[in-house]
């Protein structure tokens, strides 16, 4: 799905086709007046969209600052799930690691909701992303990632957690926190799940190692949360799983974006060479 096809879906949904494009990734995200509209790439994302709306309602009841849905359920438009959200006020400042850590502490203190949350399928999208990449990526690289996926899935299933398993965000990065005049708010709730809460903490550890997050910023995250996941023996397993998923996620953009293909090749090469210091770039 490209921007043009996403706008066609907006039009079919009776929404403003000239809305401002905010992001184009797993969803096309548009701002339209006081709303934010998310258009999913494929029909199989409908269940996830339904769960995201349910999570938003549950967090509201629990008093967790998070984005709120503007409709009680997703629309299905031309085979694509469409969800509407209340637009947040302009951010007063960029979110920092400590803002994220504080929200995660609150989420990690919650009991399970009344509805079922799935396990964290960190590697669940790998096959779909590689399928979308098609011939744009080297078949040998795609097969290599499939083998890594299978190996890390087995290793992750055998881990003994340090934290009590339960609800987690699933994509815990400062970019998924919006600092309003009333304080930090959690956004992008579609990967909420119930699993090892260490998943949320490994994301920031990987940001330090791969994406250039300064050690001082990572330290502020650890201090605000109260524990460094790198002390846990399972950290390397979850890190490896997330690296595998991150490579495959970039691959889906390769057919239409040469920058994505370059970044995919950089990431796969660093994994093949077992070089954890190679810098990756957000995409």
C-alpha positions in Angstrom: 0.0 0.0 0.0 1.4 3.4 -1.0 0.2 6.9 -0.2 -2.1 7.1 -3.2 -3.9 3.8 -2.5 -4.2 4.8 1.2 -5.9 8.1 0.1 -8.3 6.1 -2.1 -9.3 4.2 1.1 -9.9 7.4 2.9 -12.1 8.6 0.1 -14.1 5.3 0.2 -14.5 5.7 3.9 -16.0 9.1 3.5 -13.0 10.8 5.1 -10.9 13.7 3.9 -8.7 12.4 1.0 -6.5 15.5 1.3 -5.6 14.7 5.0 -2.0 15.3 6.1 0.1 12.1 5.8 1.9 11.6 9.2 3.5 8.2 8.6 3.6 5.4 6.1 4.6 2.0 7.6 2.6 -0.9 8.9 -0.3 1.6 8.7 -0.8 4.8 6.7 -1.5 7.5 9.3 -3.3 10.7 8.5 -4.3 13.8 10.4 -7.8 15.1 9.5 -9.0 17.9 11.6 -9.4 16.8 15.1 -8.9 13.1 14.2 -6.0 10.8 13.3 -6.9 8.0 10.9 -5.0 4.8 10.6 -5.3 2.7 7.5 -4.0 -0.9 7.8 -2.0 -2.4 5.0 -4.0 -5.7 4.7 -7.2 -7.4 5.8 -5.3 -9.7 8.3 -4.6 -6.6 10.4 -8.3 -6.2 11.3 -8.1 -8.3 14.4 -5.1 -6.3 15.6 -7.0 -3.0 14.9 -10.0 -4.3 16.9 -7.7 -5.2 19.8 -5.9 -1.8 19.7 -9.3 0.0 20.1 -10.1 -2.3 23.1 -6.7 -1.6 24.6 -7.4 2.1 24.4 -10.6 1.7 26.3 -9.0 -0.5 28.9 -6.1 2.0 29.5 -8.6 4.8 29.9 -10.5 2.9 32.6 -7.2 2.1 34.3 -6.2 5.8 34.3 -3.1 5.3 32.1 -2.5 8.4 29.9 -2.9 7.0 26.4 -4.4 7.9 23.0 -8.2 7.5 22.9 -10.2 5.9 20.0 -12.9 8.1 18.4 -15.0 5.2 17.3 -15.8 2.0 19.3 -14.6 -0.4 16.5 -12.6 -0.3 13.3 -14.2 0.1 9.9 -13.3 -2.4 7.1 -13.0 -0.4 3.9 -12.0 -2.1 0.6 -10.4 -4.9 2.7 -8.4 -2.5 4.9 -9.0 -1.8 8.6 -9.5 1.8 9.3 -9.5 3.2 12.9 -10.2 6.8 14.1 -8.5 8.4 17.0 -8.8 11.7 18.9 -5.9 13.9 17.8 -3.6 14.9 20.6 -2.6 18.6 21.1 0.8 19.7 19.8 3.7 18.2 21.8 5.3 20.7 24.2 8.6 18.9 23.8 10.1 15.7 22.5 9.6 12.6 24.6 12.6 11.4 26.5 13.6 7.9 27.6 12.5 8.7 31.2 9.0 9.6 30.0 8.7 6.2 28.3 10.1 4.4 31.4 7.5 6.0 33.7 4.6 5.0 31.4 6.0 1.5 31.1 6.2 1.1 34.9 2.5 2.0 35.1 1.6 -0.4 32.3 3.7 -3.2 33.8 1.8 -2.8 37.1 -1.5 -3.6 35.5 -3.3 -6.9 35.8 -4.6 -8.6 32.7 -7.7 -6.9 31.1 -11.1 -8.6 30.8 -10.4 -9.4 27.1 -7.7 -11.6 25.8 -4.3 -10.2 24.9 -2.1 -12.4 22.6 1.4 -13.4 23.3 4.0 -11.0 21.9 4.4 -12.3 18.4 7.6 -10.3 17.8 8.5 -12.6 14.9 4.9 -13.2 13.7 5.2 -10.6 10.9 8.4 -11.9 9.4 6.9 -14.1 6.7 4.4 -11.4 5.6 7.1 -8.7 5.4 9.4 -11.0 3.4 6.5 -11.9 1.1 5.8 -8.2 0.5 9.5 -7.7 -0.3 9.3 -10.3 -3.0 12.1 -10.3 -5.6 13.4 -7.0 -4.4 15.6 -8.7 -1.8 18.1 -11.5 -2.2 16.3 -14.9 -1.7 19.3 -16.1 0.3 18.8 -13.2 2.7 15.1 -13.9 3.1 15.9 -17.5 3.9 18.6 -16.5 6.3 16.0 -14.4 8.2 13.5 -17.3 8.2 16.1 -19.5 9.8 16.9 -16.9 12.4 13.2 -16.4 13.1 12.8 -20.1 13.8 15.8 -20.3 16.0 15.0 -17.3 18.1 11.4 -18.3 18.4 12.4 -21.6 20.0 15.0 -19.9 22.3 12.5 -17.2 23.5 9.9 -19.9 24.4 12.4 -21.4 26.8 13.4 -18.2 28.7 12.8 -17.7 32.4 11.7 -14.1 33.0 12.9 -11.9 35.8 9.7 -9.8 35.8 6.2 -11.0 36.3 4.7 -11.7 32.8 1.6 -9.7 31.9 0.5 -6.7 29.7 3.2 -4.9 27.8 3.3 -2.2 25.0 5.4 -4.2 22.5 7.1 -1.3 20.7 8.4 0.7 23.6 10.2 3.6 22.1 10.1 7.4 22.9 8.6 8.0 19.5 5.5 6.2 20.8 5.1 8.8 23.6 3.6 12.2 23.0 4.2 14.9 25.6 1.1 17.0 25.9 0.6 20.1 28.1 -0.8 17.6 30.7 2.1 15.2 30.5 3.3 12.2 28.5 0.8 10.0 26.7 1.3 6.5 25.3 0.4 6.1 21.6 0.5 3.3 19.0 -1.2 0.6 21.0 -1.5 -2.1 18.3 1.3 -4.3 19.6 0.0 -4.6 23.1 0.2 -8.1 24.3 0.6 -10.3 27.4 4.0 -11.9 27.7 7.5 -11.4 29.1 7.6 -7.7 30.1 11.3 -7.8 29.3 10.3 -7.4 25.7 9.5 -3.7 26.4 12.9 -3.1 28.0 15.0 -4.8 25.3 13.8 -2.3 22.8 15.7 0.5 24.5 18.7 -1.6 25.0 18.8 -2.3 21.3 18.4 1.4 20.6 21.5 2.0 22.6 23.5 -0.7 20.8 22.2 -0.3 17.2 20.5 3.1 16.7 22.9 5.5 18.4 21.0 6.2 21.6 23.5 7.9 23.9 24.6 5.9 27.0 23.4 8.8 29.2 19.9 8.7 27.7 19.8 4.9 28.2 20.9 5.5 31.8 18.0 7.9 32.4 15.6 5.2 31.1 17.1 2.6 33.4 16.9 4.9 36.4 13.3 5.8 35.8 12.2 2.2 35.3 14.4 0.8 38.1 16.1 -2.1 36.4 18.5 -2.7 33.5 17.3 -5.6 31.3 20.9 -6.2 30.2 21.5 -7.8 33.6 19.1 -10.6 32.6 20.6 -13.6 30.8 17.7 -13.7 28.4 18.4 -10.2 27.0 20.5 -11.5 24.1 17.8 -13.8 22.9 15.1 -11.2 22.8 17.5 -8.8 21.3 18.3 -11.2 18.5 14.6 -11.8 17.9 13.9 -8.1 17.6 16.9 -7.6 15.2 15.5 -10.3 13.0 12.0 -8.8 13.0 13.5 -5.3 12.3 15.3 -6.5 9.3 12.2 -8.2 7.8 10.1 -5.1 8.5 12.4 -2.9 6.4 12.3 -5.5 3.6 8.6 -4.8 2.9 9.5 -1.3 1.7 12.3 -2.4 -0.6 10.3 -2.8 -3.8 9.4 0.9 -3.9 12.2 2.5 -1.9 16.0 2.2 -2.7 16.9 3.6 0.7 15.0 0.7 2.4 16.8 -1.8 0.3 20.2 -0.3 1.3 19.2 -0.4 4.9 17.9 -3.9 4.7 21.2 -5.1 3.1 23.2 -3.2 5.8 21.2 -4.9 8.6 21.4 -8.4 7.2 25.1 -8.1 6.5 25.8 -7.1 10.1 23.8 -10.1 11.4 25.6 -12.5 9.0 28.9 -11.1 10.2 27.8 -11.3 13.8 28.9 -7.7 14.3 26.7 -6.1 17.0 28.4 -2.7 16.6 27.2 -1.9 13.1 25.0 1.2 13.3 21.4 0.8 12.0 19.3 3.7 10.9 15.6 4.2 11.7 13.3 3.8 8.7 
